[in-house]
Amino acid sequence: MEGDRLFSAQRQERLLAELRGQGAVRVRDLAREFGVSELTIRRDIAALAERGLVSKVHGGATLPPHSNTLSQPRQAPLRFTIGMVVPSLDFYWPPVVAGARAAAAALGVTIQLRGSSYDPDEDRRQMSRLVEAQQVQGLLLAPSLNGDDADEILEWIGHLPVPTILVERQPRRWTPTTRHIEWVRSDHCLGLEIAIYHLRQQGHRRIGLVVAQGSPTSVHLRQAWQTAAADPRTSGVLAMQETVTAPGQRDVIVRILRDCRLSKITALIVHSDPHAIAVAQFCAELGITIPGDLAIVSYDDEIAHLADPAITAVRPPKSHVGRLAVELMVSRLLDGDRRPPHRVLLAPDLVVRGSSLSPTQRH
């Protein structure tokens, strides 16, 4: 019994460490990582909540208000309402929204959430509805900025009557209209550098990149790849860049794997998780061992752990992006133009799993 109590205490300490690092945790993720049942994790969360160390939320836990470790702007004297428009309510965005809601709860702020659909017209419609209702004092926005009309959209946003903060987005260039627009996003360029460094540490000297077509993240990954390819230290290492449009494109993936063999590429960085899992599945069909013949690092870490073997992944700090966006907005609403606009990059983490480890590091 004493041993069980000790193990429970150690597990709860690990849970708190994850929570401090991520800002929010999910029961299913912790159960998988700790090798216990979801019921066990729920009991741990309940025990920690009774001690005031965590706040229980649906499907997981967040830091309680007094444990906020970010910039901690002053408690708002008014109950602000902030509108939040995100392009999707699944896959990448739930942790961002969860982080925003955790910060809002800590600061006495209300979030009005709207889901869009990666469509500029729908983005504008949702933003307009929030502003015209005159119930929000600020907006957190993730508009589609990949098209030719990106400058026009930002010009429109810049003339909205309430302050705005872009979430996981940033303007391509400075203009007089965008000079007051703030943004907070994951540093995806750094994330790619981290993945490249990890693979080089595992002994790989020929690395390829596969990115998802049309994704805002892919823009940053390509930019970082081009920068690294021009660096004499890595120019000979980065051997191939490919684009895929949908997970499971058999002809495209088979061609990529054939090109890897011909180009003697031994490692792939793949964005995003569904594409990485599809690559891993076709490798199994073709008799290509992972990581023996081909190491894989995914970018996003939403479902990379479900592959066999589990896939090493770059994890953007999604919940922290949401938390910090709310904190910046409250600071802006309190201080107005007395403080300069903030443009913030947050560093991703690398979650190392079996798909990228060299034989000497697998034991």
N, C-alpha and C positions, 0 to 999 in steps of 0.2 A: 504493500500500500504506500509506504514512504517513497519507494522508487517511482510509483505512478504519479505521486504529487510532484516529485522533482521533475519528471518528464513534462508534466503539465506546465509547470513554472517555466521551464526552458522553452517550451513551445509558445507560451504566451509572450515571453520576452522576444522571441523571433517575430511574432506577429506585430508587436509594437515597433520593432525595428523596420519591418516592411511598411508599416503605416507612416512612420516618420519620413521614410524615404519617398513614398508615393503619394501621401496625402489622403488616399482612399484605397481600400482593399476589398476584394470580392471573395466570398466564402469558397466558391468552387476553385478559384485559383490557389488559395492557401491550402485547401484540402489536397490538391494535386501536388503542390510543392512540398508539403510536409509529410505526405504519404499517410494521411488519416482520413476519416470520414468527414463529410460536410457537417454532420451532427456534432462531431467533436469540436470543429472550428466554431460552430454557433455557440456551443457551451463556453468555449474560451472567450469569445466576444462578449457574451453575457456576463461572465465573471469580471472581465476588465471594465465593462460598462458600469457594473455595480460599484467599482472602485473609482469611477469618474475618469478613467484613463482613455476611454474611447466613447464614441457616439454610435449607437446601432442605427443602420439604415437598411432599407430593403436589399437583401442579397449581400450585405457586407458591413463595413464600418468605416467611419471617418474620424479624424482627430476632433476632439471636443474644442469648443471655442478658446479655452485658455491655453491649448497646446499649439495654436497656430504658429508655425515656425517661419512663415514668409515675412514679407516686409511689414505687416501689421500696421496699416494705417489707423488713424484714430477712429474710435467707435463713432458711427454716424449719429448725430443728434436727431436726425429726421429718419423716418422709415422710407428710404429710397426704394423705388421700383425700377429695375433694369430689364430692358428687353434683350433677348438673346435669340439670334437667328442663325441656325446651323444648317448645312446642306443635307444632312442625313441624321436620322435618329437611331441608326444601327452602326455596327462595325466600329470605325475609328472614334466616333463622337460620344458615345455614352460615358467614357471616363472623363472627357473634357467637361461634359455637362455635370457629372457628379462632383467634380472638383469645384465648379462654379457654384453649385448649390451648397456645398460644404462651407465655402467662404461666405456665401450670402447668409447662411444660417448663423454663422459666427458673428457677423456684422449687423444683424438685424435688417437685412435687405431682402426684398422679394424679387424673384426671377420670373419673368414671363417668357416662356420658351416657345419658339416657333420652328418647325422643321420645314426646310425648303427641298430642292431637288437638283442641285447643281445646275440650275437654270437661271440666268440673269433676270429674266422677266419675273419669275416666281420670287427671286430674292427681293426685288424691288416691291413687289406686291406685299410680301410679309413685313418688310421694313415700314412701308407706308401705312399699313394697318396699325402697327404699334404706335407710330408717331401721331397719326390722325386721331387716335383714341385719347391722346393727351394724358396717358396714365403712366408713361415712363419718363424718367429723367436722363437716361443714357441708354446706349445701345452697344451690345457686343455682337459683332458681325463676322461672318465667314463667307463673303460673297465669292462668286466664281470670277476669277481674274485671269483665266487662261486665254480668253478670246481677244479678238481685235478691239472689242469695246471696253476693255478693262479701264482705260483712262477715263472714258465717259462715265462708267459706273462710279469710279472714285470721285470724279467731279461732282456727281449727284450726291454721293454720301457726304462729301465735304461741305455741302450746303444744307444739310439737315439741321433742324433747329435744336438738336440735342447733341451732346458730345458722343463720339463714337470711338470704340477700340476694336481693331481687327484682331480676330482670334485665328491662329494658324495661317495667317495671311499677312502680306505687306505690300505696299505700293512698289511698282517696278522702279519708280523714279520720284524725286522730289518735285513738287509743283507748289505754287502759292496756295492752291486750294487744299492740298493734302498736308500742308505744313503742321496743322493742328491734329491730324489723325494719328492716333497712337496704335501700337500693335504689340502683341506678345505671341511668340510662336516657338516651336521646337527648332533647334538648330540642326536641320537635316544634313547640311553640308558636313558638319562635325560628325554626325552619325555615320555617314559613309566613310569618313576618315577613320573612325574607330573600327569599323568593320574591316577595312583594308589592313589596318595595323594588326588586328587580331589574326587575320589569315596569314599575313607575312610572318608573324610570330610562330605560327604553326608550320612554317616551312614552305608555304606556297609562293611560287615565283611567277605563275601565270594565272591571272584572275580575270573573270568576266563579270559583267553587270547586266541584269535583266530588269527592265522597269515597266510599269503599267502605263499604257497610253492614256492620256487625258487626266492623269492624277496631278494635283498641285504639288504633291511631294516629289513626284518624278522630276519636275523642273529643277528642284534644288539638288537632287541626286545627280542628274546629268551635269549640272554646273560644277559640282564638286569633283565628279569623275574627270571632266575636261581639265580642271585645275591640277588634279593629281597626275593626269597623263602628261602634262607639260613640265612636271617636276622631274629633274634628272634622277632623283632617288627612286621614283616609281614608274617612270615612263615605260620601261621594258616589262613591268609587272602587269600593267593593266592592258589586257590583250583584246577584249571584245566588249561591245555594248549592243544590246538587242532590246527591242520593244515588243511587248505582247499586249493584245487587246482584251482578252478574256481568259480566265483560268481554264485549263483543260484543252487548249488548242493543240491537238495531237501533232498535226503536221509541223506547226511552228516549234513546239518544244522538242520534237525529235530532231528537227534540223539544228536547233541550238545545241543539243547534246552531241550531234555528229560533228558540228563545228568545234565544240570543245575538245573532242578527241583529236581532230585534225590539227588544231592549234596548240595541243598539249596543255590545255587549260585544266587545272586541277581543283579550282574553287570557283563558285558562283555566289554573287550577292544578288538576291532576288527580291524585288518589291512587287507585290506585297505577299502576305502569308498564303492566301489561296493559290497564287502563282507558284510560290516556293513548294507548297505541298503537291501541286500538280507535277512539278519537275521531279520531286522525290518519287512520286508514284510511277512515272514513266521510267525513271532510273531502275526501279525494281523490276519492271517489265523487261527492260533491255539488259538486265544482268550487270548494271553499273552499281557498284557498292558505294554506300555513303557511310563514313567519309573516306573509305579506302581509295576508291577511284576518283571521287568527286566530293569535295566538301561544299556545304551549303550554309549560307547565312541569310536569313530572311530580314525584311525591314518592315516593322510595325508591331510584331509580337502580340497579335490578337489571338490567333489559334495555332501558332507555330508549334506549341507543345503537343498538339494532337498527332503530329506526324510520327512515323516510325522509320528511323530514330527521330526523337524529338529534335526540332531544328533550333540551332543557335539563332538569336534574333536581336536586332537593335530595337530598343523600346523607347519611343519618344515619351517625354514626361507629360502625358496628356492631362492627367488630373491636376498637375501643378500649373499647366497652362490655363486651365479654367479658373483655378483658385486665384492666380495672380491677375488675370483679366478683371475679375470682380474687385479685387483689392485696388488695382489701378483706377478703376472707374470710380470707386468711392473716394479715393484720394483726389481725383479730378473734380468730382462734384463738390467736395469740401473746399478745395483750394482754388478752383477755377484756373484762370490763366496766370496765377501767381507762381506756378511751377512749370518748368519746361516740359514739352511732350516727351513721353517715355516710349522707347522702342527696345524691346527686350527679347533676347534669345536665351532659351533654356536648353541645357545639354542633355542629350539622350543617354541611356545606359545600354550596356551590352549584357544580355542574358546568355551565358554560355551553356550549351547543351551538347548532346552527342554528335550532332551532324557536322561539327567542324573541328573536333579535337584530333590531334595527331595520335598515333598509337602509343607514344610514350606518356601521354597525358590522360589516357582513358582509364587509368588504374589508380 
